[in-house]
Amino acid sequence: MSQYPALRLRRSRASVWSRRLHAETVLTPADLIWPVFVTEGTEEEPIAALPGVSRWSLAGIVDRAREARDLGIPCLALFPNTPHALRTEDGREAVNPDNLMCRAIRAIKDAVPEVGVLTDVALDPYTSHGHDGIVDTAGYVLNDETSAVLVEQALVQAQAGADIVAPSDMMDGRVGQIRAALEGDGQVNVQIMAYAAKYASAFYGPFRDAVGSRGLLKGDKKTYQMDPANAEEALREVALDLAEGADSVMVKPGLPYLDIVTRVKSAFEVPVFAYQVSGEYAMIEAAAAVGAGDREALVLETLMAFKRAGCSGVLTYHAPLAARLLGA
């Protein structure tokens, strides 16, 4: 390799056009999935813990789908704020084909069919105890009993029109069971994006406010979500989900786990997504609010970091802002 001064790496950085020409990583609106919250009623409900994010009625969710289409965002990820009266120990509202989630799926696919719909497959928005599954008398989440309900939940979502079902519960074996059920029901083109490496993180707090589960959770989720200390275990989790029929995998949270994203992409060469979770979003908003950083620059830099680490796409609440910036 040449040495200085024959080689000056700053030459290619000297102008905007040259920096664009030499960019190794490209970020576009097509790399974004926009998580949105749906609620009953007709009013927009701003979420205090997530400044700039709201819960939307069915009509509002359809408007968000139209906005995504116009911005070039290919997919929405839906999360329901289930009324507390419908939350039970067994989370049975999750398998109601006319529940809030299924009605939202149908509303979007009827109005804006060209926008993809990703749905959360887990019981925490439906249980009275806030866990992602069915618990025994000691408070332990039961794996196989929960998986049986998740299969039914995935099926009613697929039948409502979901394009991607995303099991986020971290139960062992559920991806294979969901895949078999989808095939058996003729839902052969419904994708599974497995939350394969979902960590027991401190960054989920604002999300729990958004879906109404904060204050309901009894104990913690450390018996089923991953230990933040572990990386090799993440690779084992990914391998299992891929073997069971996942089309893509997710790492969650995002920025604190970019090393996991890179290792998964390198080891498996499959589509890897990351979720820039509610706590990450809230930190950017808090920094911008006190002048500690420029919001637009922080958003684009963090999203570029996901792509550079190996992500095929990113779930982010900043999706509409980022899409506008990238389309400018």
Secondary structure, DSSP 8 states (H G I E B T S, - for coil): ---TTT--GGGGGSSHHHHHHT-S----GGGEEEEEEE-SSSS-EE-TTSTT-EEE-HHHHHHHHHHHHHHT--EEEEEE---GGG-BTT-GGGG-TTSHHHHHHHHHHHH-TTSEEEEEE-STTTBSS--SS-B-TTS-B-HHHHHHHHHHHHHHHHHHT-SEEEE-S--TTHHHHHHHHHHHTT-TT-EEEEEEEEB--GGGHHHHHHTT-TTT--S-STTTSB-TT-SHHHHHHHHHHHHTT-SEEEEESSGGGHHHHHHHHHHH-S-EEEEE-HHHHHHHHHHHHTTSS-HHHHHHHHHHHHHHHT-SEEEETTHHHHHHHHH-
